Amino acid sequence: MKRHEFLRELHKVSANRNYLEIGVNDGRSLRLSRVPSIAVDPAFKVVSEIKCDVHLVKATSDDFFARDNPLAHLKGGRHPLRNLRRGRSPFGYWRRTTLDLSFIDGMHLFEYALRDFMNVEKHSDWASVIVFDDMLPRSVDEAARDRHTTAWTGDVFKMTEVLARYRPDLVAVLVDTQPTGQLVVFGADPENRVLHEKYDEILAEYKVPDPQKVPETILERAGAVPPEALLEAKFWKPLVQARNRGLPRRMGWEPLRRSLEQVGVSR
């Protein structure tokens, strides 16, 4: 299954009420959204037809998240009925805006992907779904920080190891999509500060010059689940129901974690 096909199906099974995309390029992934969306890219060149209510942000993701109210577009206005007609929560203006589905496909350098996750998590919760693209490079050359190939993932693959090491409270699922895999993260905790506190330490260890040491497990896609297995898992309906009811983390996260482990995921 190709990455855009997987992302399209992810929109369906997650029944997301909003969408954030970092890295728009020509709009091929953004055109899959049918809900209020925010798309961030300093140099987007959208050529695809977009069929959602979208705020296109021409800025770096760092600059975007530094704004006072970056998710204002998803809140809607003060009028409940008007919000409903536009696909938003009727009372969203007065509530914390939580991202349901986020797609991180920005700058293909590890430290950018790390900061993007840290910023996205601040606006997410345990029932949010966060997706990284290009997590399974096919060669050391493709994973270089200094691009010298046509197809390029950069060294964002390191996010899998960093999350497993520093954030064992999350569940991260490597997905064997074509061409270069994806990582789907569950269990976001906006109160967790570990990555912020360890940021300099992480960069000192993982931001290294080329050639990158890409683990054989990454190159061989060991532990990556077939996309169909994740999409067809039985936890999606309970997750959506719990999210839409506003079920707190203490009541919803452990049942979801157990269900994810049954899919055969690696943390």
Sequence and secondary structure as in RCSB ss.txt:
>XXXX:A:sequence
MKRHEFLRELHKVSANRNYLEIGVNDGRSLRLSRVPSIAVDPAFKVVSEIKCDVHLVKATSDDFFARDNPLAHLK
GGRHPLRNLRRGRSPFGYWRRTTLDLSFIDGMHLFEYALRDFMNVEKHSDWASVIVFDDMLPRSVDEAARDRHTT
AWTGDVFKMTEVLARYRPDLVAVLVDTQPTGQLVVFGADPENRVLHEKYDEILAEYKVPDPQKVPETILERAGAV
PPEALLEAKFWKPLVQARNRGLPRRMGWEPLRRSLEQVGVSR
>XXXX:A:secstr
 BHHHHHHHHHHHHT S EEEE  TTSTTGGG  S EEEE TT    S   S EEEE S HHHHHTSSSTTHHHH
  S HHHHHHTTS TTGGGS    SEEEE S SSHHHHHHHHHHHHHT  TT EEEEE  S SSTTTT SS  SS
S  TTTTHHHHHHHHH TTSEEEEE  BTT EEEEE   TT  HHHHTHHHHHHHH   SS    HHHHTTTT B
 HHHHHT TTHHHHHHHHHHT  HHHHHHHHHHHHHHTT   
